[in-house]
Amino acid sequence: MIVYSTVSTKGGVGKSTLTANLGALLADIGMRVLLVDADVQPSLSRYYPIAKRARHGLTQMIKQGALTDDCISTIDFALAPMPLRRQPRLNPNGCLDIVISDAPQGTLQDWLAPRMDSALRIKLALRSPLLHEHYDVVLIDTQGAVGHLQDAAVLAADVLLSPISPDILSAREFLSGTEELLNRVETAAAFGISVPQMLAMIYRHENTRDAREIGKAICESYQQLKCKVLLLKTVIPHAVAYRNAATAQVPVHWVDPVKACPAMHALLWELIPSLDGIHAGVPPGAPCEVGGDHDAQNAIA
């Protein structure tokens, strides 16, 4: 099992969109995926239709320090208002569940604040045997604001993902904010806890000369963080399909098999090279190829 946390010290960069679509893509190639909405503004919890809402969610998981069945809600795309002519179905070998964010603004942060183990509460919860028995991948969406909840999500991960908007101001803010974030959580090393590798990607990139120049400048700026952050080769292009997919509450690779589907697959393969060449199902007649008899769960094991 592998745990990814999508992080940024800047809001509105597409963390929830990236987490939701990557999670759905993984499930559609046959992986068992758990989303965790660790943002007090529950965008991820509202992204896809919930078929069965659990009694509890993030608050209970963190407070009890364990993941139990009553914290896990199920997602069902059959409940979505589909914009497609023919409705695709999720790979039956995969699943997509979610721990919803149920913490009113500030309440969970207040609970975490005085605790000596605040930065380890999510990591502790994810050690639950239930998780390792039923899931292959965990994707944690985080809040943009600095705080105990963000730190806990960072230290719970095996890998950090960070989308960057292709504009200089956002990139500069990201660079300074990321360095502060990593320097802060590196203090956990004194307790034997290592900070995960951060993988950054240029997100919502437009195919214009200005955007290409900005992308080049961002790549060059990363030299100052080269020991802490790896900039991925995959660039996620700007596409209206991401907004349309969110409105329809379905994965973007179902909505846009021409542009978004190949981009999301390229990202997946760069993140998990053992899955290279494995394709998700797409709507009938769509040009994004469907893979053969690959076993995705064994590929990531």
C-alpha positions as protocol buffer text, in pm:
chain_id: "A"
residue {
  index: 1
  type: MET
  ca { x: 0 y: 0 z: 0 }
}
residue {
  index: 2
  type: ILE
  ca { x: 118 y: 352 z: -77 }
}
residue {
  index: 3
  type: VAL
  ca { x: -2 y: 684 z: 68 }
}
residue {
  index: 4
  type: TYR
  ca { x: 5 y: 1012 z: -127 }
}
residue {
  index: 5
  type: SER
  ca { x: -78 y: 1353 z: 19 }
}
residue {
  index: 6
  type: THR
  ca { x: -162 y: 1639 z: -218 }
}
residue {
  index: 7
  type: VAL
  ca { x: -21 y: 1952 z: -60 }
}
residue {
  index: 8
  type: SER
  ca { x: 33 y: 2320 z: -125 }
}
residue {
  index: 9
  type: THR
  ca { x: 66 y: 2623 z: 94 }
}
residue {
  index: 10
  type: LYS
  ca { x: -144 y: 2814 z: -159 }
}
residue {
  index: 11
  type: GLY
  ca { x: -516 y: 2759 z: -201 }
}
residue {
  index: 12
  type: GLY
  ca { x: -699 y: 2725 z: -532 }
}
residue {
  index: 13
  type: VAL
  ca { x: -421 y: 2546 z: -720 }
}
residue {
  index: 14
  type: GLY
  ca { x: -626 y: 2233 z: -795 }
}
residue {
  index: 15
  type: LYS
  ca { x: -537 y: 1995 z: -511 }
}
residue {
  index: 16
  type: SER
  ca { x: -887 y: 1852 z: -478 }
}
residue {
  index: 17
  type: THR
  ca { x: -933 y: 1819 z: -855 }
}
residue {
  index: 18
  type: LEU
  ca { x: -601 y: 1640 z: -889 }
}
residue {
  index: 19
  type: THR
  ca { x: -672 y: 1409 z: -594 }
}
residue {
  index: 20
  type: ALA
  ca { x: -1022 y: 1321 z: -715 }
}
residue {
  index: 21
  type: ASN
  ca { x: -919 y: 1246 z: -1073 }
}
residue {
  index: 22
  type: LEU
  ca { x: -605 y: 1055 z: -984 }
}
residue {
  index: 23
  type: GLY
  ca { x: -803 y: 847 z: -736 }
}
residue {
  index: 24
  type: ALA
  ca { x: -1073 y: 766 z: -991 }
}
residue {
  index: 25
  type: LEU
  ca { x: -814 y: 678 z: -1255 }
}
residue {
  index: 26
  type: LEU
  ca { x: -640 y: 439 z: -1015 }
}
residue {
  index: 27
  type: ALA
  ca { x: -974 y: 277 z: -929 }
}
residue {
  index: 28
  type: ASP
  ca { x: -1058 y: 246 z: -1298 }
}
residue {
  index: 29
  type: ILE
  ca { x: -745 y: 43 z: -1368 }
}
residue {
  index: 30
  type: GLY
  ca { x: -847 y: -196 z: -1091 }
}
residue {
  index: 31
  type: MET
  ca { x: -689 y: -49 z: -778 }
}
residue {
  index: 32
  type: ARG
  ca { x: -862 y: -29 z: -441 }
}
residue {
  index: 33
  type: VAL
  ca { x: -843 y: 339 z: -352 }
}
residue {
  index: 34
  type: LEU
  ca { x: -929 y: 534 z: -38 }
}
residue {
  index: 35
  type: LEU
  ca { x: -960 y: 912 z: -54 }
}
residue {
  index: 36
  type: VAL
  ca { x: -913 y: 1107 z: 270 }
}
residue {
  index: 37
  type: ASP
  ca { x: -1046 y: 1462 z: 279 }
}
residue {
  index: 38
  type: ALA
  ca { x: -819 y: 1633 z: 533 }
}
residue {
  index: 39
  type: ASP
  ca { x: -931 y: 1983 z: 437 }
}
residue {
  index: 40
  type: VAL
  ca { x: -1169 y: 2174 z: 664 }
}
residue {
  index: 41
  type: GLN
  ca { x: -1322 y: 2309 z: 342 }
}
residue {
  index: 42
  type: PRO
  ca { x: -1457 y: 1975 z: 216 }
}
residue {
  index: 43
  type: SER
  ca { x: -1421 y: 2012 z: -162 }
}
residue {
  index: 44
  type: LEU
  ca { x: -1312 y: 1651 z: -211 }
}
residue {
  index: 45
  type: SER
  ca { x: -1605 y: 1524 z: -2 }
}
residue {
  index: 46
  type: ARG
  ca { x: -1843 y: 1692 z: -248 }
}
residue {
  index: 47
  type: TYR
  ca { x: -1659 y: 1603 z: -567 }
}
residue {
  index: 48
  type: TYR
  ca { x: -1820 y: 1265 z: -638 }
}
residue {
  index: 49
  type: PRO
  ca { x: -2167 y: 1128 z: -548 }
}
residue {
  index: 50
  type: ILE
  ca { x: -2180 y: 948 z: -214 }
}
residue {
  index: 51
  type: ALA
  ca { x: -2380 y: 625 z: -225 }
}
residue {
  index: 52
  type: LYS
  ca { x: -2351 y: 538 z: 142 }
}
residue {
  index: 53
  type: ARG
  ca { x: -2248 y: 807 z: 387 }
}
residue {
  index: 54
  type: ALA
  ca { x: -2073 y: 675 z: 697 }
}
residue {
  index: 55
  type: ARG
  ca { x: -2176 y: 787 z: 1045 }
}
residue {
  index: 56
  type: HIS
  ca { x: -1834 y: 941 z: 1100 }
}
residue {
  index: 57
  type: GLY
  ca { x: -1542 y: 1075 z: 900 }
}
residue {
  index: 58
  type: LEU
  ca { x: -1213 y: 1259 z: 941 }
}
residue {
  index: 59
  type: THR
  ca { x: -1280 y: 1383 z: 1296 }
}
residue {
  index: 60
  type: GLN
  ca { x: -1347 y: 1038 z: 1437 }
}
residue {
  index: 61
  type: MET
  ca { x: -1056 y: 884 z: 1248 }
}
residue {
  index: 62
  type: ILE
  ca { x: -810 y: 1137 z: 1389 }
}
residue {
  index: 63
  type: LYS
  ca { x: -948 y: 1144 z: 1742 }
}
residue {
  index: 64
  type: GLN
  ca { x: -957 y: 767 z: 1785 }
}
residue {
  index: 65
  type: GLY
  ca { x: -626 y: 724 z: 1601 }
}
residue {
  index: 66
  type: ALA
  ca { x: -764 y: 439 z: 1392 }
}
residue {
  index: 67
  type: LEU
  ca { x: -956 y: 389 z: 1070 }
}
residue {
  index: 68
  type: THR
  ca { x: -1277 y: 193 z: 1119 }
}
residue {
  index: 69
  type: ASP
  ca { x: -1568 y: 99 z: 892 }
}
residue {
  index: 70
  type: ASP
  ca { x: -1791 y: 370 z: 1037 }
}
residue {
  index: 71
  type: CYS
  ca { x: -1554 y: 636 z: 901 }
}
residue {
  index: 72
  type: ILE
  ca { x: -1557 y: 516 z: 539 }
}
residue {
  index: 73
  type: SER
  ca { x: -1819 y: 638 z: 290 }
}
residue {
  index: 74
  type: THR
  ca { x: -1868 y: 482 z: -54 }
}
residue {
  index: 75
  type: ILE
  ca { x: -1870 y: 656 z: -392 }
}
residue {
  index: 76
  type: ASP
  ca { x: -2100 y: 546 z: -674 }
}
residue {
  index: 77
  type: PHE
  ca { x: -2072 y: 710 z: -1017 }
}
residue {
  index: 78
  type: ALA
  ca { x: -2407 y: 559 z: -1115 }
}
residue {
  index: 79
  type: LEU
  ca { x: -2564 y: 838 z: -908 }
}
residue {
  index: 80
  type: ALA
  ca { x: -2390 y: 1111 z: -1108 }
}
residue {
  index: 81
  type: PRO
  ca { x: -2574 y: 1328 z: -1364 }
}
residue {
  index: 82
  type: MET
  ca { x: -2378 y: 1190 z: -1659 }
}
residue {
  index: 83
  type: PRO
  ca { x: -2314 y: 1423 z: -1957 }
}
residue {
  index: 84
  type: LEU
  ca { x: -2199 y: 1132 z: -2174 }
}
residue {
  index: 85
  type: ARG
  ca { x: -2403 y: 962 z: -2443 }
}
residue {
  index: 86
  type: ARG
  ca { x: -2324 y: 622 z: -2297 }
}
residue {
  index: 87
  type: GLN
  ca { x: -2239 y: 583 z: -1931 }
}
residue {
  index: 88
  type: PRO
  ca { x: -1909 y: 407 z: -1862 }
}
residue {
  index: 89
  type: ARG
  ca { x: -1875 y: 186 z: -1557 }
}
residue {
  index: 90
  type: LEU
  ca { x: -1591 y: 176 z: -1307 }
}
residue {
  index: 91
  type: ASN
  ca { x: -1359 y: -122 z: -1338 }
}
residue {
  index: 92
  type: PRO
  ca { x: -1526 y: -392 z: -1122 }
}
residue {
  index: 93
  type: ASN
  ca { x: -1187 y: -493 z: -983 }
}
residue {
  index: 94
  type: GLY
  ca { x: -1134 y: -147 z: -836 }
}
residue {
  index: 95
  type: CYS
  ca { x: -1312 y: 57 z: -573 }
}
residue {
  index: 96
  type: LEU
  ca { x: -1319 y: 421 z: -466 }
}
residue {
  index: 97
  type: ASP
  ca { x: -1412 y: 504 z: -107 }
}
residue {
  index: 98
  type: ILE
  ca { x: -1368 y: 821 z: 97 }
}
residue {
  index: 99
  type: VAL
  ca { x: -1321 y: 947 z: 450 }
}
residue {
  index: 100
  type: ILE
  ca { x: -1522 y: 1268 z: 436 }
}
residue {
  index: 101
  type: SER
  ca { x: -1426 y: 1594 z: 602 }
}
residue {
  index: 102
  type: ASP
  ca { x: -1676 y: 1655 z: 880 }
}
residue {
  index: 103
  type: ALA
  ca { x: -1484 y: 1908 z: 1089 }
}
residue {
  index: 104
  type: PRO
  ca { x: -1640 y: 2255 z: 1115 }
}
residue {
  index: 105
  type: GLN
  ca { x: -1394 y: 2537 z: 1062 }
}
residue {
  index: 106
  type: GLY
  ca { x: -1129 y: 2528 z: 1332 }
}
residue {
  index: 107
  type: THR
  ca { x: -1271 y: 2259 z: 1561 }
}
residue {
  index: 108
  type: LEU
  ca { x: -1031 y: 1981 z: 1466 }
}
residue {
  index: 109
  type: GLN
  ca { x: -737 y: 2221 z: 1459 }
}
residue {
  index: 110
  type: ASP
  ca { x: -830 y: 2330 z: 1812 }
}
residue {
  index: 111
  type: TRP
  ca { x: -841 y: 1966 z: 1925 }
}
residue {
  index: 112
  type: LEU
  ca { x: -501 y: 1895 z: 1770 }
}
residue {
  index: 113
  type: ALA
  ca { x: -328 y: 2212 z: 1893 }
}
residue {
  index: 114
  type: PRO
  ca { x: -241 y: 2109 z: 2253 }
}
residue {
  index: 115
  type: ARG
  ca { x: -150 y: 1749 z: 2169 }
}
residue {
  index: 116
  type: MET
  ca { x: 212 y: 1638 z: 2160 }
}
residue {
  index: 117
  type: ASP
  ca { x: 122 y: 1380 z: 1891 }
}
residue {
  index: 118
  type: SER
  ca { x: -80 y: 1618 z: 1671 }
}
residue {
  index: 119
  type: ALA
  ca { x: 146 y: 1573 z: 1367 }
}
residue {
  index: 120
  type: LEU
  ca { x: 120 y: 1194 z: 1388 }
}
residue {
  index: 121
  type: ARG
  ca { x: -256 y: 1144 z: 1428 }
}
residue {
  index: 122
  type: ILE
  ca { x: -327 y: 1065 z: 1061 }
}
residue {
  index: 123
  type: LYS
  ca { x: -17 y: 845 z: 1031 }
}
residue {
  index: 124
  type: LEU
  ca { x: -131 y: 653 z: 1338 }
}
residue {
  index: 125
  type: ALA
  ca { x: -482 y: 608 z: 1198 }
}
residue {
  index: 126
  type: LEU
  ca { x: -351 y: 476 z: 868 }
}
residue {
  index: 127
  type: ARG
  ca { x: -171 y: 191 z: 1044 }
}
residue {
  index: 128
  type: SER
  ca { x: -510 y: 25 z: 1091 }
}
residue {
  index: 129
  type: PRO
  ca { x: -520 y: -338 z: 967 }
}
residue {
  index: 130
  type: LEU
  ca { x: -848 y: -254 z: 790 }
}
residue {
  index: 131
  type: LEU
  ca { x: -662 y: -19 z: 557 }
}
residue {
  index: 132
  type: HIS
  ca { x: -391 y: -263 z: 457 }
}
residue {
  index: 133
  type: GLU
  ca { x: -641 y: -544 z: 400 }
}
residue {
  index: 134
  type: HIS
  ca { x: -880 y: -349 z: 177 }
}
residue {
  index: 135
  type: TYR
  ca { x: -684 y: -76 z: -6 }
}
residue {
  index: 136
  type: ASP
  ca { x: -385 y: -48 z: -238 }
}
residue {
  index: 137
  type: VAL
  ca { x: -357 y: 332 z: -252 }
}
residue {
  index: 138
  type: VAL
  ca { x: -455 y: 615 z: -15 }
}
residue {
  index: 139
  type: LEU
  ca { x: -483 y: 972 z: -145 }
}
residue {
  index: 140
  type: ILE
  ca { x: -505 y: 1252 z: 112 }
}
residue {
  index: 141
  type: ASP
  ca { x: -632 y: 1596 z: 14 }
}
residue {
  index: 142
  type: THR
  ca { x: -504 y: 1876 z: 240 }
}
residue {
  index: 143
  type: GLN
  ca { x: -586 y: 2234 z: 327 }
}
residue {
  index: 144
  type: GLY
  ca { x: -386 y: 2520 z: 182 }
}
residue {
  index: 145
  type: ALA
  ca { x: -343 y: 2695 z: 516 }
}
residue {
  index: 146
  type: VAL
  ca { x: -50 y: 2610 z: 742 }
}
residue {
  index: 147
  type: GLY
  ca { x: -156 y: 2423 z: 1054 }
}
residue {
  index: 148
  type: HIS
  ca { x: -156 y: 2102 z: 1255 }
}
residue {
  index: 149
  type: LEU
  ca { x: -387 y: 1925 z: 1009 }
}
residue {
  index: 150
  type: GLN
  ca { x: -160 y: 1999 z: 714 }
}
residue {
  index: 151
  type: ASP
  ca { x: 146 y: 1880 z: 906 }
}
residue {
  index: 152
  type: ALA
  ca { x: -33 y: 1557 z: 1001 }
}
residue {
  index: 153
  type: ALA
  ca { x: -125 y: 1491 z: 637 }
}
residue {
  index: 154
  type: VAL
  ca { x: 232 y: 1555 z: 524 }
}
residue {
  index: 155
  type: LEU
  ca { x: 389 y: 1317 z: 776 }
}
residue {
  index: 156
  type: ALA
  ca { x: 130 y: 1045 z: 703 }
}
residue {
  index: 157
  type: ALA
  ca { x: 238 y: 1021 z: 340 }
}
residue {
  index: 158
  type: ASP
  ca { x: 492 y: 810 z: 158 }
}
residue {
  index: 159
  type: VAL
  ca { x: 499 y: 1067 z: -124 }
}
residue {
  index: 160
  type: LEU
  ca { x: 384 y: 1430 z: -144 }
}
residue {
  index: 161
  type: LEU
  ca { x: 222 y: 1566 z: -461 }
}
residue {
  index: 162
  type: SER
  ca { x: 209 y: 1938 z: -525 }
}
residue {
  index: 163
  type: PRO
  ca { x: 43 y: 2109 z: -824 }
}
residue {
  index: 164
  type: ILE
  ca { x: 181 y: 2447 z: -932 }
}
residue {
  index: 165
  type: SER
  ca { x: -11 y: 2705 z: -1131 }
}
residue {
  index: 166
  type: PRO
  ca { x: 195 y: 2821 z: -1432 }
}
residue {
  index: 167
  type: ASP
  ca { x: 232 y: 3184 z: -1331 }
}
residue {
  index: 168
  type: ILE
  ca { x: 535 y: 3348 z: -1176 }
}
residue {
  index: 169
  type: LEU
  ca { x: 361 y: 3488 z: -867 }
}
residue {
  index: 170
  type: SER
  ca { x: 210 y: 3149 z: -780 }
}
residue {
  index: 171
  type: ALA
  ca { x: 541 y: 2978 z: -843 }
}
residue {
  index: 172
  type: ARG
  ca { x: 731 y: 3220 z: -618 }
}
residue {
  index: 173
  type: GLU
  ca { x: 473 y: 3180 z: -343 }
}
residue {
  index: 174
  type: PHE
  ca { x: 490 y: 2805 z: -384 }
}
residue {
  index: 175
  type: LEU
  ca { x: 868 y: 2798 z: -362 }
}
residue {
  index: 176
  type: SER
  ca { x: 883 y: 3003 z: -43 }
}
residue {
  index: 177
  type: GLY
  ca { x: 584 y: 2829 z: 114 }
}
residue {
  index: 178
  type: THR
  ca { x: 712 y: 2484 z: 29 }
}
residue {
  index: 179
  type: GLU
  ca { x: 1055 y: 2554 z: 174 }
}
residue {
  index: 180
  type: GLU
  ca { x: 893 y: 2675 z: 497 }
}
residue {
  index: 181
  type: LEU
  ca { x: 665 y: 2371 z: 509 }
}
residue {
  index: 182
  type: LEU
  ca { x: 945 y: 2121 z: 457 }
}
residue {
  index: 183
  type: ASN
  ca { x: 1175 y: 2295 z: 702 }
}
residue {
  index: 184
  type: ARG
  ca { x: 898 y: 2287 z: 964 }
}
residue {
  index: 185
  type: VAL
  ca { x: 812 y: 1919 z: 932 }
}
residue {
  index: 186
  type: GLU
  ca { x: 1178 y: 1818 z: 910 }
}
residue {
  index: 187
  type: THR
  ca { x: 1192 y: 1864 z: 1287 }
}
residue {
  index: 188
  type: ALA
  ca { x: 1010 y: 1529 z: 1305 }
}
residue {
  index: 189
  type: ALA
  ca { x: 1339 y: 1364 z: 1207 }
}
residue {
  index: 190
  type: ALA
  ca { x: 1446 y: 1399 z: 1570 }
}
residue {
  index: 191
  type: PHE
  ca { x: 1176 y: 1142 z: 1650 }
}
residue {
  index: 192
  type: GLY
  ca { x: 1279 y: 903 z: 1373 }
}
residue {
  index: 193
  type: ILE
  ca { x: 1015 y: 1021 z: 1124 }
}
residue {
  index: 194
  type: SER
  ca { x: 1140 y: 1106 z: 778 }
}
residue {
  index: 195
  type: VAL
  ca { x: 984 y: 1372 z: 557 }
}
residue {
  index: 196
  type: PRO
  ca { x: 842 y: 1221 z: 236 }
}
residue {
  index: 197
  type: GLN
  ca { x: 976 y: 1305 z: -107 }
}
residue {
  index: 198
  type: MET
  ca { x: 779 y: 1587 z: -271 }
}
residue {
  index: 199
  type: LEU
  ca { x: 688 y: 1557 z: -637 }
}
residue {
  index: 200
  type: ALA
  ca { x: 570 y: 1880 z: -799 }
}
residue {
  index: 201
  type: MET
  ca { x: 398 y: 1924 z: -1133 }
}
residue {
  index: 202
  type: ILE
  ca { x: 298 y: 2218 z: -1350 }
}
residue {
  index: 203
  type: TYR
  ca { x: -80 y: 2215 z: -1350 }
}
residue {
  index: 204
  type: ARG
  ca { x: -336 y: 2386 z: -1577 }
}
residue {
  index: 205
  type: HIS
  ca { x: -68 y: 2472 z: -1829 }
}
residue {
  index: 206
  type: GLU
  ca { x: -178 y: 2662 z: -2140 }
}
residue {
  index: 207
  type: ASN
  ca { x: -6 y: 2608 z: -2474 }
}
residue {
  index: 208
  type: THR
  ca { x: 104 y: 2967 z: -2527 }
}
residue {
  index: 209
  type: ARG
  ca { x: 446 y: 3123 z: -2558 }
}
residue {
  index: 210
  type: ASP
  ca { x: 407 y: 3306 z: -2225 }
}
residue {
  index: 211
  type: ALA
  ca { x: 298 y: 2990 z: -2046 }
}
residue {
  index: 212
  type: ARG
  ca { x: 591 y: 2795 z: -2191 }
}
residue {
  index: 213
  type: GLU
  ca { x: 836 y: 3064 z: -2079 }
}
residue {
  index: 214
  type: ILE
  ca { x: 682 y: 3065 z: -1732 }
}
residue {
  index: 215
  type: GLY
  ca { x: 704 y: 2687 z: -1719 }
}
residue {
  index: 216
  type: LYS
  ca { x: 1072 y: 2707 z: -1809 }
}
residue {
  index: 217
  type: ALA
  ca { x: 1129 y: 2968 z: -1538 }
}
residue {
  index: 218
  type: ILE
  ca { x: 957 y: 2747 z: -1281 }
}
residue {
  index: 219
  type: CYS
  ca { x: 1182 y: 2456 z: -1375 }
}
residue {
  index: 220
  type: GLU
  ca { x: 1489 y: 2675 z: -1331 }
}
residue {
  index: 221
  type: SER
  ca { x: 1364 y: 2810 z: -998 }
}
residue {
  index: 222
  type: TYR
  ca { x: 1344 y: 2457 z: -862 }
}
residue {
  index: 223
  type: GLN
  ca { x: 1719 y: 2435 z: -852 }
}
residue {
  index: 224
  type: GLN
  ca { x: 1705 y: 2592 z: -506 }
}
residue {
  index: 225
  type: LEU
  ca { x: 1484 y: 2305 z: -384 }
}
residue {
  index: 226
  type: LYS
  ca { x: 1646 y: 2025 z: -584 }
}
residue {
  index: 227
  type: CYS
  ca { x: 1739 y: 1830 z: -272 }
}
residue {
  index: 228
  type: LYS
  ca { x: 1383 y: 1838 z: -140 }
}
residue {
  index: 229
  type: VAL
  ca { x: 1152 y: 1860 z: -441 }
}
residue {
  index: 230
  type: LEU
  ca { x: 1146 y: 1675 z: -772 }
}
residue {
  index: 231
  type: LEU
  ca { x: 967 y: 1847 z: -1060 }
}
residue {
  index: 232
  type: LEU
  ca { x: 782 y: 1587 z: -1266 }
}
residue {
  index: 233
  type: LYS
  ca { x: 818 y: 1578 z: -1643 }
}
residue {
  index: 234
  type: THR
  ca { x: 443 y: 1538 z: -1690 }
}
residue {
  index: 235
  type: VAL
  ca { x: 261 y: 1867 z: -1739 }
}
residue {
  index: 236
  type: ILE
  ca { x: -116 y: 1872 z: -1687 }
}
residue {
  index: 237
  type: PRO
  ca { x: -266 y: 2101 z: -1954 }
}
residue {
  index: 238
  type: HIS
  ca { x: -544 y: 2347 z: -1893 }
}
residue {
  index: 239
  type: ALA
  ca { x: -871 y: 2198 z: -2017 }
}
residue {
  index: 240
  type: VAL
  ca { x: -1234 y: 2291 z: -1966 }
}
residue {
  index: 241
  type: ALA
  ca { x: -1299 y: 1917 z: -1926 }
}
residue {
  index: 242
  type: TYR
  ca { x: -1181 y: 1928 z: -1564 }
}
residue {
  index: 243
  type: ARG
  ca { x: -1454 y: 2177 z: -1478 }
}
residue {
  index: 244
  type: ASN
  ca { x: -1711 y: 1985 z: -1681 }
}
residue {
  index: 245
  type: ALA
  ca { x: -1616 y: 1658 z: -1511 }
}
residue {
  index: 246
  type: ALA
  ca { x: -1643 y: 1817 z: -1167 }
}
residue {
  index: 247
  type: THR
  ca { x: -1988 y: 1952 z: -1253 }
}
residue {
  index: 248
  type: ALA
  ca { x: -2097 y: 1610 z: -1374 }
}
residue {
  index: 249
  type: GLN
  ca { x: -1932 y: 1439 z: -1073 }
}
residue {
  index: 250
  type: VAL
  ca { x: -1737 y: 1192 z: -1288 }
}
residue {
  index: 251
  type: PRO
  ca { x: -1365 y: 1132 z: -1362 }
}
residue {
  index: 252
  type: VAL
  ca { x: -1212 y: 1361 z: -1622 }
}
residue {
  index: 253
  type: HIS
  ca { x: -1070 y: 1070 z: -1823 }
}
residue {
  index: 254
  type: TRP
  ca { x: -1429 y: 970 z: -1900 }
}
residue {
  index: 255
  type: VAL
  ca { x: -1523 y: 1319 z: -2017 }
}
residue {
  index: 256
  type: ASP
  ca { x: -1216 y: 1406 z: -2226 }
}
residue {
  index: 257
  type: PRO
  ca { x: -1045 y: 1098 z: -2372 }
}
residue {
  index: 258
  type: VAL
  ca { x: -845 y: 1311 z: -2620 }
}
residue {
  index: 259
  type: LYS
  ca { x: -661 y: 1556 z: -2392 }
}
residue {
  index: 260
  type: ALA
  ca { x: -722 y: 1489 z: -2023 }
}
residue {
  index: 261
  type: CYS
  ca { x: -717 y: 1110 z: -2045 }
}
residue {
  index: 262
  type: PRO
  ca { x: -363 y: 1081 z: -2189 }
}
residue {
  index: 263
  type: ALA
  ca { x: -234 y: 1352 z: -1952 }
}
residue {
  index: 264
  type: MET
  ca { x: -371 y: 1178 z: -1642 }
}
residue {
  index: 265
  type: HIS
  ca { x: -234 y: 843 z: -1758 }
}
residue {
  index: 266
  type: ALA
  ca { x: 108 y: 999 z: -1817 }
}
residue {
  index: 267
  type: LEU
  ca { x: 101 y: 1140 z: -1464 }
}
residue {
  index: 268
  type: LEU
  ca { x: -2 y: 805 z: -1318 }
}
residue {
  index: 269
  type: TRP
  ca { x: 275 y: 621 z: -1502 }
}
residue {
  index: 270
  type: GLU
  ca { x: 537 y: 871 z: -1389 }
}
residue {
  index: 271
  type: LEU
  ca { x: 421 y: 843 z: -1029 }
}
residue {
  index: 272
  type: ILE
  ca { x: 403 y: 463 z: -1033 }
}
residue {
  index: 273
  type: PRO
  ca { x: 632 y: 327 z: -1307 }
}
residue {
  index: 274
  type: SER
  ca { x: 518 y: -31 z: -1238 }
}
residue {
  index: 275
  type: LEU
  ca { x: 178 y: 66 z: -1382 }
}
residue {
  index: 276
  type: ASP
  ca { x: 326 y: 196 z: -1708 }
}
residue {
  index: 277
  type: GLY
  ca { x: 113 y: 87 z: -2001 }
}
residue {
  index: 278
  type: ILE
  ca { x: -194 y: -3 z: -1797 }
}
residue {
  index: 279
  type: HIS
  ca { x: -497 y: 190 z: -1920 }
}
residue {
  index: 280
  type: ALA
  ca { x: -829 y: 266 z: -1760 }
}
residue {
  index: 281
  type: GLY
  ca { x: -1157 y: 204 z: -1934 }
}
residue {
  index: 282
  type: VAL
  ca { x: -1304 y: 497 z: -2129 }
}
residue {
  index: 283
  type: PRO
  ca { x: -1639 y: 557 z: -2301 }
}
residue {
  index: 284
  type: PRO
  ca { x: -1709 y: 334 z: -2603 }
}
residue {
  index: 285
  type: GLY
  ca { x: -1556 y: 465 z: -2925 }
}
residue {
  index: 286
  type: ALA
  ca { x: -1317 y: 702 z: -2747 }
}
residue {
  index: 287
  type: PRO
  ca { x: -959 y: 725 z: -2880 }
}
residue {
  index: 288
  type: CYS
  ca { x: -780 y: 676 z: -2546 }
}
residue {
  index: 289
  type: GLU
  ca { x: -664 y: 314 z: -2573 }
}
residue {
  index: 290
  type: VAL
  ca { x: -779 y: 49 z: -2327 }
}
residue {
  index: 291
  type: GLY
  ca { x: -512 y: -181 z: -2196 }
}
residue {
  index: 292
  type: GLY
  ca { x: -504 y: -558 z: -2211 }
}
residue {
  index: 293
  type: ASP
  ca { x: -497 y: -818 z: -1937 }
}
residue {
  index: 294
  type: HIS
  ca { x: -285 y: -630 z: -1684 }
}
residue {
  index: 295
  type: ASP
  ca { x: -307 y: -689 z: -1310 }
}
residue {
  index: 296
  type: ALA
  ca { x: -277 y: -342 z: -1156 }
}
residue {
  index: 297
  type: GLN
  ca { x: -293 y: -455 z: -794 }
}
residue {
  index: 298
  type: ASN
  ca { x: 1 y: -690 z: -842 }
}
residue {
  index: 299
  type: ALA
  ca { x: 192 y: -418 z: -1028 }
}
residue {
  index: 300
  type: ILE
  ca { x: 188 y: -186 z: -729 }
}
residue {
  index: 301
  type: ALA
  ca { x: 240 y: -450 z: -463 }
}
